[in-house]
Amino acid sequence: GPNRVMPSDSYTITEKDTYAKLRIGNDGIAAQDPISVPTLLNRAARDYPDHPALVHKNNNNVWQKVTYSEYKTNVYKVAKAFIKLGLQPRHSVGILAFNSPEWFYSELAAIHAGGIVTGIYTTNSADAVYHVLSTSEANIAIVDDSKQMEKVRSIRHKLPHLKAVIQTLPPYEPFVKREDGYYRWSELWEMDVEAYSEELNNRLARMAINECCCLVFTSGTVGNPKGVMLSHDNITWDAFTIGKRLPGIQYGKEVLISYLPLSHVAAQIVDVFLTLQFAVTVYFADKDALKGTLVKTLHEARPTRFIGVPRVYEKIQEKMLQVAAQNSSIKKMIATWAKSVTLEHHMSIIEGTPSASWQYKVAKNVIMKKVKEALGFDRCQTIANAAAPMSPELKKYFMSLDLPIMDAFGMSETTGGHSLTNPDSYNFNTIGRTLPGAETKIHEPDDKGHGEICMRGRNVFMGYLQEPEKTKEALDEEGWLHSGDIGYMDDRGYLYITGRLKELIITAGGENVPPVHVEHLVKNQLPCVSNAFLVGDQRKFLTMLIALKTEMDVDSGAPKDELHHETLNWLKSL
């Protein structure tokens, strides 16, 4: 692979056509040799050519496998097609689609062809899509259906750089076949692209590990989303380091499900790049994964690693509780006993007095084994939560099923991951320890040790595209990324978040109050509260707005008009 590093005297850049100095450490994992994204694919295809890389359902609803050798062939084919369609170096390919093999091919093909990939949320409005495609100077847009196609078509006249719009799934509107610049995905496979092999090789030869290859647009408190510039080294190093923190990870033996939006940095790093690092088999969920079909995919794929967000785990819990409610009295009694001794075992680990009672062994091997098989978690060694904090009650529920959940913390600006909890060191409030090779410090701590969480390392981004002032605000002269999160670090190196710097409430009496911390305390004490919002800046008193938990539609995920039974019981007890 092209593992060239170009000279640079600055760790930060804000333009696509320049290079950033790499933050390579002196020893350990921070000092490992940098590699490019194409090297990841080349290694996987060389070492595991016949191993399943991507598994998706075809038009007949049957699982279809793509080997790593085929994966590489397809990426190179699409890369040549992109060049033929007009992709220029340092211009982007914007992807507005749900997770699919085509998403993966497009991302890697864009990077191989010297371009930059940028994911776009399918929920974005046409105006938001325009901001991403315009700012990144996109030459190509990938959409998955006619709804997303219409968004791009409505703004195309304002995008002079955009040369091709490709739709991956039928049905197609008539203009896709008639008008110039619109293509069906199948047309890429039919193109004669061999004439572009030399150009692709030239672009690969000119590639630099310390140039931008990925843009992640992240929202601030005001203004348009900022383009977070990530280099090859940001991506390949962070993916490798996160993988090494996962207990017992094995090359060529892992299985993962791709379903979280790939426009989010965490999903990209894990689903696309960590899987290349460790030759993981990726199963693709369908578009209705978050509306209830994920459970079916879990059962069929039986992943060895799984990453989710709190709402995903809440939906799994709701399904489990619905099933449990239909059990006989004897089954309910046995399940209650098994969950109780299993939770007690995991709580003993948290308290530093691990026990392995015979009751737990029986519950684990007789009851919880069947529960895991029913869920599709029977092979799963890591279940992780990311993007938002999970309530202690929800964590305890999964612990009672012998499914402890790790927490991950990071930002788009840290290429997704920066800290992880350890499965053998559970703590309900921590966001874990810093990844090896990266650094964390508490900036200007108060007398309690609370201050702004700052991060540094090879996972820290290059800069915000065309935003030099905002880049300076985020990255100081010593290379520390200022997160805006308030927190502290204990004597074991575990990080805790207590609030946001910009969210800090200063009362009329001058008292500083971290609202997030107070809101979490209320939600922890009152499980029937689904959301809490504290207000009181420059006031003599604090006020909290609360929303009570309601019943949820299991299929759609939408709240119903009825209060949850826990809420009703609590209200009756007042």
WOMOFEN-V143592 format. One record per helix or strand. SS is the DSSP state (helix for helix, strand for strand). FROM is the first residue (numbers start at 1). LEN is the number of residues. If there is no record, write none. Layout:
ss | from | len
SS | FROM | LEN
SS | FROM | LEN
This chain:
ss | from | len
helix | 28 | 4
helix | 37 | 11
strand | 52 | 6
strand | 63 | 5
helix | 68 | 18
strand | 92 | 5
helix | 101 | 12
strand | 116 | 4
helix | 126 | 10
strand | 138 | 6
helix | 146 | 13
strand | 164 | 4
helix | 174 | 5
strand | 182 | 3
helix | 185 | 6
helix | 194 | 13
strand | 212 | 7
strand | 226 | 6
helix | 232 | 14
strand | 255 | 4
helix | 265 | 13
strand | 281 | 4
helix | 289 | 3
helix | 294 | 8
strand | 305 | 4
helix | 310 | 16
helix | 329 | 22
helix | 358 | 18
strand | 382 | 4
helix | 392 | 9
strand | 406 | 4
helix | 412 | 3
strand | 419 | 2
strand | 430 | 5
strand | 439 | 5
strand | 451 | 6
strand | 463 | 2
helix | 468 | 7
strand | 475 | 1
strand | 481 | 9
strand | 494 | 7
helix | 501 | 3
strand | 505 | 2
strand | 512 | 2
helix | 515 | 11
strand | 529 | 7
strand | 543 | 6
strand | 550 | 3
strand | 559 | 5
helix | 565 | 9
